[in-house]
């Protein structure tokens, strides 16, 4: 069975491209446009093997989502932060994420991060 | 013969005897050998010898050896020269008292003309001698006093008009005693023309009021030199109280006058300096009474100087202010140390508070004893204001520098997002091609959006930079804003055909002087934001309202709304604040600050009202008539 990834990203093009690429690598990718949609997905489908999280999103941003997620799911699901901000590493630390990747990035770098942190 | 015998009877008779014994002078006659042949009662009294005892004896019987020798020597001279002479003799009386006598001695001749002896009349002049000696001393002292005081004495006999001047008077008035005789008019003629009448009047008044004359006037020497004279005088009056004489002295007080004038000048100079300074200057005595305040202080408190001098703090200030100042001043008087204070001083009358920097210091006499305190208060309100303004400006500059850094962070973030989309889309396309999969055209079509966004961002960044530097020139033209809004709206309808959008505006054309390209840019930006940042299923409305002097464009969305604390900095490119929350909402920022710049160049205003959960309304107003520049 394919490993599942929850992709929380408001930019439709970025979300589309990442999904396309990860699907070709054999992942099941679920897209959510913000934290609200992501929580909604988790509620319906349970936790994935990894969460890819953008930080700045309308509706519910990455910080709020991480807070809610930690509160609702006492899980080991790793979170990878994706951000175009200069202080992406700090943002990842803020929410206790497992790893981070700065936008823009090469797919290989993203895959390396995913493979390093994904649940087995 | 009858007359002669009558004369004889007079000389030999009772009368002569009575004369000799009745006089207060000692009278005596001696023969050629110096033996007394006549010795009157007074002589007997002075010598303390009975007449009978003396007759037939010479002076050695009466006096000590030295005195007798002197007397006999005088007698010898009279008889040798055969003329009457007057001598001063000193004789010790029977009571042992040394007294002075004036003796007139002359030869006595017989009827045949032979010298038969001498007569003597001796008068006691001891009192007179003493008086003379005293007078001499008094006179010496007077001269001494006059000379040392450079004083001249004048004596005016009012009845005769005669005036007497001591020699110094001539010197004082620059007059030559050989040419000028002392008269009242000579005195008056020597005076300075401006002072003559006044000096005259002073004398008149002193006599009239029976007061001491005290008068100052100038004297003009023939050389033109001017001297100051101080005259004092005393009047003498007859039984009826009419003035008969005036006696006085004159003194040269030129040096004193010069010194006084110098002092006055110095004082005037000091007062001038003290009154010209904008700082308040004051001084108190040890009883906390004002002894000096300058003009600046009088002006500050709007109190005339003479109403303050001599008053205490409590007379001048409200109680609480006076209490506070009194305590501070008392400390300085007690400790003798200076104090520098900065305090806010209320001006009761002006109703304003000024910040004063005051230095207070003890005033000491020559021996170092504190005799009061002085102070200088400088109004530093303006300086304080400038200081705080400067500080404010510094803070603004620092904030600007901080927000510029924040701006660059935001700009970089904004640029990275479309770049990431393009990069990932291209990577996806490449993978598919590498694996021999077909590439759907829709994947490539997706590239347009981030590329457009990137292009717009670059334009926005350039516009912001040019607005900041004032490099944007508007191309003004009268424009129908109804058509402008309608066209812009239609374009967005084409771009987002699924979005529920509406436009409401005036049915008739409304012409406004504006730059149509720039205003279209503003309106597009607001519509673009509304579409981009609100959920796709919420409607968007565009309104155009005509107002008396302006038109208002409003873009209304029904999205999540914007928190109140972020509204303020929404339109400011460089001061978005440090708050993480504001940065999170980026994407709205750059375009809005461009919009604000353009609207303000048109003389208009831009604003937003928003309620979280209800949506936002972005609007801008433009004046219908272009403001004259």
Interface residues (C-beta under 8 A of the other chain):
Chain A: X11 X13 X14 X16 X17 X18 X20 X21 X24 X55 X56 X58 X59 X61 X63 X84 X85 X86 X103 X104 X105 X106 X107
Chain B: X409 X412 X413 X414 X416 X417 X419 X420 X421 X423 X424 X425 X427 X428 X431 X432 X435 X443 X446 X449 X450 X533 X535 X559 X560 X583 X584 X585 X586 X587
